[in-house]
Structures are given as C-alpha cells and as structure tokens.
Amino acid sequence: MTIRNNLTLAALTLSAAVLPLLAHAAGEPMHNHSAHASASAGQTAPAADFTEGEIRKVNKATGKLTIKHGEIKNIQMPPMTMVFEVADKAMLDGVKEGDKVKFKAKQDGSKLIVTDIQR
C-alpha cells in the first residue's frame, strides 16, 4: 500500500469509530446490538414504564392497536405512531379511537406487544 492509501484507510477507520460518539453526544441513542441480542436470548430487559399515547385505531379482528405515543424508554423507541399487538385481546374492549392512554409495551423478537393499558 502507498502512504496515500494508508492515510485514507486510517481516516476511514477513525471516522467509523468517532461518528457514533458524535451522534451520541448530539443526543441520539447509541444502539448496542450485542445487548439486544443477549436480552432476547433470555436475559431480563428493564421493567417497562408507562408511556403516554393516543389510540388511533382498534382492530379487534387482528388483536392490534395503532397508538400515537411518546418515547418508550424500555425498548428505546422514539415518539411515533405505530401498530402494536396486545397481550390479551380483552384489552381492546376497554379502549376506543381517540382515547388518551398510558400503556406498557415490550418487544418480543420483531413483535411489539402492549402488556398493560390504562385510560
């Protein structure tokens, strides 16, 4: 390799190491993929806190809720609107579109599941 190639390789390596740290310093969460893998491999994830949200859609046929929600800290999810499965379909009887709720959610593989909900 030439000196120029060595410098280019060193700059790319340094960028790959520094950019995630700069993103973290700017307030973006750092994702530790090995931590996610070990949590799904049987280790206990942090206890879920209640998250505030608004019910946008109730689908009793599929057992799913669409919720516009704040940050879900225990699964490191920023505020957004998305579809969740419910742990118990009876939960769907207690909510309707437009309800302001507090809920707990967990991630099970690729599924996001509401485990508790309060109006």
Summary of the structure (lengths in Angstrom):
residues: 119
radius of gyration: 20.0
end to end distance: 65.0
largest distance: 69.1
contacts: 275
relative contact order: 0.16
helix: 34%
strand: 34%
